[in-house]
């Protein structure tokens, strides 16, 4: 079973758990659940894992210290002093709400870990409030206490630092997708390198790759604060729909009207990329393809083999290497599951004059077929 199918099964198990823990459950629902369990032994395992997380969270919600903190927070909010509550206290209160509503932090790992549902680490993740991190092959989805939803990709790290003035997070490495809860009084700010991406209610993807930063807009608008922004359509961005072209031209006009070269806006269907000189360029984007990692997929469209391999390697401890660097210029199109390097290699060796020269748990070496 590939990772995409695994994720579907996990979502089905979570949906069944939710349906079976409502106030009223019909006999028809129970029969349908029994049929679903009978389809595969894996369904029972997934359901039991989710039920264990549920039980742990319910137990945590009754912890005396947590109950005391909930009571204190409720009193402060009743007295209309919520704006003066320290950020750490509010963050803790947000986690308590997540505990009560069973918004469990569940990590999706690569198949090589032999565990698709990892344990609930703790309320603050890795024991540090406002700090979230993923290892190779992991994806982590969680909800911040303001209601904003975040998904971290493999090898990523995010630090949260909310204050009464703004909701600030710092992406130190990797990639994250943000679905921002609307709050006009408190902008949501993603800090990356020397850039600040300011949103109120929107959805966008941010990636840090060495010194390069890439932001892809899915919904809404983000204001970019930092270096000057140059609007451009770079060579190689040949996939541009009419809608994204219109959005791009509108954004270009906005950039030209900007009063300050250090502030600009990008909107849905666009991406901002920093170059080697740390200048920003706005270009058309394909949000569906660029955010496919959230579904456990990597989608390539006429991509250099070397670049595709670099992307595949981000999700696995087993690294693919090219013994013949000229092979890196081959062009590849297709969709592949993350964390499955052997499946990717099988496709490459099937359709290209490429062979496996050596393979073990650490590396797969590819060379020219002679």
C-alpha positions in Angstrom: 0.0 0.0 0.0 1.5 3.4 -1.0 1.7 6.4 1.3 -1.3 8.1 -0.3 -3.5 5.1 0.4 -2.1 5.0 3.9 -3.1 8.6 4.6 -6.6 7.9 3.2 -7.0 4.9 5.6 -5.9 7.0 8.5 -8.4 9.7 7.7 -11.1 7.1 7.4 -10.2 5.6 10.8 -10.3 9.1 12.3 -13.7 9.8 10.7 -15.1 6.5 12.0 -13.9 7.3 15.5 -15.5 10.7 15.4 -18.9 9.2 14.2 -18.8 6.5 16.9 -18.2 9.0 19.7 -21.2 11.2 19.1 -24.2 11.3 21.4 -26.4 9.1 19.2 -25.0 6.3 16.9 -27.5 4.5 14.7 -27.4 0.7 14.2 -26.8 1.4 10.5 -23.7 3.3 11.4 -22.4 0.5 13.6 -23.0 -2.1 10.9 -21.2 0.1 8.3 -18.3 0.4 10.8 -18.2 -3.4 11.2 -18.0 -3.8 7.4 -15.2 -1.3 7.2 -13.2 -3.1 9.9 -13.7 -6.4 8.0 -12.2 -5.0 4.9 -8.6 -5.1 6.2 -6.8 -6.0 9.5 -5.0 -2.7 9.1 -8.3 -0.8 9.6 -8.6 -2.2 13.2 -4.9 -1.3 13.9 -5.4 2.3 12.7 -8.7 2.7 14.7 -7.1 1.3 17.9 -4.1 3.7 17.5 -6.5 6.7 17.2 -8.5 5.4 20.2 -5.4 5.3 22.3 -4.5 8.9 21.4 -8.1 9.8 22.3 -7.8 8.1 25.7 -4.4 9.8 26.5 -5.9 13.2 25.7 -8.9 12.6 27.9 -6.7 11.7 30.7 -4.5 14.7 30.2 -7.6 17.0 30.3 -8.3 15.8 33.9 -4.8 16.5 35.2 -5.1 18.8 38.3 -2.6 21.3 37.0 -4.4 21.6 33.6 -7.8 22.0 35.3 -6.3 24.8 37.5 -4.9 26.6 34.5 -8.2 26.3 32.6 -10.0 27.8 35.6 -7.5 30.6 35.8 -7.8 31.4 32.1 -11.6 31.4 32.3 -11.6 33.9 35.1 -9.2 36.2 33.3 -11.4 36.1 30.1 -14.5 36.7 32.2 -12.9 39.8 33.7 -12.1 41.1 30.2 -8.4 41.1 30.8 -7.4 38.6 28.1 -5.2 41.1 26.4 -2.9 41.3 29.4 -2.5 37.6 29.8 1.1 36.6 29.1 1.6 34.9 25.7 2.8 31.7 27.3 -0.4 31.5 29.4 -2.6 32.0 26.4 -0.6 29.4 24.5 -1.2 26.9 27.3 -4.9 27.7 27.3 -5.0 27.1 23.6 -3.4 23.7 24.0 -6.0 22.8 26.7 -8.8 23.6 24.3 -7.1 21.3 21.8 -6.9 18.6 24.4 -10.5 18.9 25.3 -11.6 18.8 21.7 -9.2 16.0 20.9 -7.2 18.0 18.4 -4.4 15.4 18.7 -1.0 16.0 17.1 -0.5 13.1 14.8 2.7 12.6 12.8 2.7 10.8 9.4 5.9 9.0 8.8 7.5 7.3 5.8 6.8 3.5 5.4 10.4 2.8 6.5 9.5 3.7 10.0 6.9 0.9 10.2 4.6 3.3 12.0 2.1 5.6 10.3 0.6 7.0 13.5 3.3 8.2 16.0 2.6 8.7 19.6 1.1 12.0 20.9 4.3 13.6 22.0 2.9 16.1 24.5 0.9 19.3 24.6 3.7 21.6 23.6 5.5 19.1 21.3 9.0 18.1 22.3 8.4 19.8 25.7 8.9 23.3 24.5 6.0 25.7 24.2 5.8 27.3 20.7 8.3 24.9 19.2 7.5 22.4 16.5 9.9 20.2 14.6 9.8 17.3 12.1 12.4 14.7 11.2 13.1 13.1 7.8 9.9 11.7 6.3 7.6 13.3 8.9 4.7 15.6 8.4 3.1 17.3 11.3 -0.3 19.0 11.4 -1.4 21.1 14.3 -3.7 24.0 15.3 -2.3 27.2 17.0 -4.4 28.6 19.8 -5.7 31.4 17.6 -7.3 28.8 15.3 -4.7 29.0 12.5 -3.7 25.6 11.1 -0.2 24.7 10.2 1.3 21.7 8.4 5.0 21.1 8.7 6.8 19.2 5.9 9.8 16.9 6.4 12.9 18.3 8.1 11.2 21.5 9.2 11.2 23.7 12.4 8.8 26.4 13.5 8.9 28.7 16.5 5.8 30.4 17.7 5.9 33.7 19.5 2.5 35.4 19.8 2.0 38.7 21.5 -1.0 41.0 22.1 0.1 43.0 19.0 0.7 40.3 16.5 0.7 36.6 15.8 4.3 35.8 14.9 5.9 32.5 13.9 9.5 31.9 12.7 10.2 29.2 10.1 13.9 28.4 10.7 14.2 25.6 8.2 12.1 23.4 5.9 8.6 24.0 4.7 5.2 24.9 6.1 1.7 25.4 4.9 -0.4 28.1 6.8 -4.2 28.4 6.9 -4.5 31.6 8.8 -7.5 32.4 11.1 -9.0 35.8 10.4 -8.2 38.5 13.0 -7.9 42.0 11.5 -6.7 43.4 14.8 -3.8 40.9 15.0 -1.8 40.3 11.8 -0.3 36.8 11.3 3.4 37.2 10.5 5.7 34.5 9.2 9.4 35.4 9.6 11.9 33.8 7.3 15.5 34.9 7.1 15.2 38.7 6.7 11.6 38.6 5.3 8.3 39.1 7.0 5.1 37.8 5.3 2.1 39.5 6.8 -1.4 38.0 6.5 -4.8 38.4 8.2 -6.8 35.5 6.8 -5.3 33.5 4.0 -3.6 30.2 3.0 0.0 30.0 1.7 3.1 27.8 1.6 6.5 28.9 2.7 9.8 27.0 2.1 13.3 27.7 3.2 16.0 26.1 1.0 19.5 27.3 2.0 19.5 31.0 1.4 16.5 30.9 -0.9 13.0 31.5 0.3 9.8 30.6 -1.7 6.3 31.6 -0.9 3.3 30.2 -2.9 -0.1 31.8 -2.4 -3.1 29.6 -2.4 -5.8 32.0 -1.1 -5.9 35.6 -0.2 -3.1 38.2 -0.1 0.2 38.5 1.8 2.3 41.6 2.3 6.0 41.1 2.0 8.3 43.2 4.2 12.0 43.1 3.7 14.1 43.4 0.6 12.8 45.1 -2.6 10.5 43.0 -4.8 11.0 42.8 -8.6 8.0 41.4 -10.6 9.1 39.0 -13.3 8.2 36.0 -15.3 11.4 34.0 -15.3 12.3 31.6 -18.1 11.1 28.1 -17.4 7.8 29.2 -15.9 5.9 28.0 -18.9 2.9 26.6 -17.1 0.7 29.7 -16.6 -3.0 29.6 -16.7 -5.1 32.6 -17.9 -6.3 33.1 -14.3 -2.8 33.1 -12.8 -1.6 35.4 -15.6 -4.3 37.9 -14.7 -3.4 37.6 -11.0 0.3 38.1 -11.9 -0.4 41.2 -13.9 -2.6 42.6 -11.1 0.2 41.9 -8.6 2.8 43.5 -10.8 0.7 46.7 -10.9 0.5 46.6 -7.1 4.2 46.3 -6.8 4.8 49.2 -9.1 2.4 51.3 -7.0 4.1 50.3 -3.8 5.2 53.4 -1.9 8.2 51.5 -0.4 10.6 49.1 -2.3 10.7 47.2 1.0 7.0 46.3 1.0 4.9 44.6 -1.7 2.0 42.2 -2.0 1.5 38.7 -3.6 -1.8 37.1 -4.1 -3.5 33.8 -5.0 -1.8 32.0 -8.0 1.5 33.7 -7.5 4.8 32.8 -5.9 7.7 34.9 -4.5 11.2 33.5 -4.9 14.4 35.1 -3.6 17.5 34.7 -5.8 21.2 34.4 -5.0 21.4 38.2 -4.6 18.5 38.1 -2.1 16.3 40.0 -4.5 12.6 38.9 -4.7 10.8 37.9 -7.8 7.1 37.4 -8.2 6.1 34.7 -10.8 3.0 32.7 -11.7 2.6 29.5 -9.6 0.7 26.2 -9.7 -0.5 26.0 -6.0 -2.0 22.6 -6.5 1.2 21.0 -7.7 3.5 22.9 -5.4 1.5 21.9 -2.2 1.0 18.3 -3.3 3.4 17.3 -0.5 0.5 17.8 2.0 -1.1 14.8 0.3 2.1 12.7 0.5 2.9 13.3 -3.2 5.6 14.9 -5.2 4.5 16.1 -8.7 7.1 16.7 -11.4 6.4 18.4 -14.7 9.3 18.4 -17.1 11.7 18.5 -14.1 15.4 17.8 -14.4 16.2 14.4 -12.9 18.8 15.9 -10.6 16.2 18.3 -9.2 13.6 15.5 -8.8 16.1 13.3 -7.0 17.0 16.2 -4.6 13.3 16.6 -3.8 12.8 12.8 -3.3 15.8 12.7 -1.0 14.3 15.2 1.4 11.7 12.5 2.5 14.0 9.5 3.0 17.1 8.4 4.9 18.0 6.3 1.8 19.5 8.8 -0.6 19.5 8.4 -4.4 22.8 9.4 -6.1 23.9 9.8 -9.7 27.2 8.3 -10.6 26.9 9.9 -14.1 26.1 13.6 -13.6 25.0 13.9 -17.2 21.9 11.9 -16.3 20.8 14.8 -14.2 19.7 16.7 -17.3 17.1 14.1 -18.2 13.5 15.5 -17.9 10.9 13.8 -15.8 7.2 14.1 -15.4 4.9 12.2 -13.0 3.5 11.9 -9.5 5.3 9.9 -6.8 4.6 9.1 -3.1 7.0 10.8 -0.6 9.2 8.4 1.4 9.2 5.8 -1.4 12.7 6.1 -3.1 12.6 2.6 -4.4 9.4 3.2 -6.3 10.8 6.4 -7.8 14.0 4.5 -8.8 11.9 1.7 -10.4 10.1 4.3 -12.6 13.3 6.0 -13.6 15.1 2.8 -14.6 12.0 1.7 -16.5 11.6 4.7 -18.7 15.2 6.0 -19.0 18.6 4.4 -20.0 19.5 4.3 -16.3 20.5 1.3 -14.1 21.0 0.7 -10.4 24.7 0.2 -9.8 24.5 -0.3 -6.1 21.7 -0.3 -3.5 21.5 -0.6 0.3 19.7 1.0 3.2 21.8 4.2 3.0 22.1 4.9 -0.8 20.9 3.9 -4.2 23.5 4.7 -6.9 22.3 5.2 -10.4 24.4 5.0 -13.5 24.1 5.0 -17.3 22.8 1.9 -18.9 25.5 0.5 -21.2 
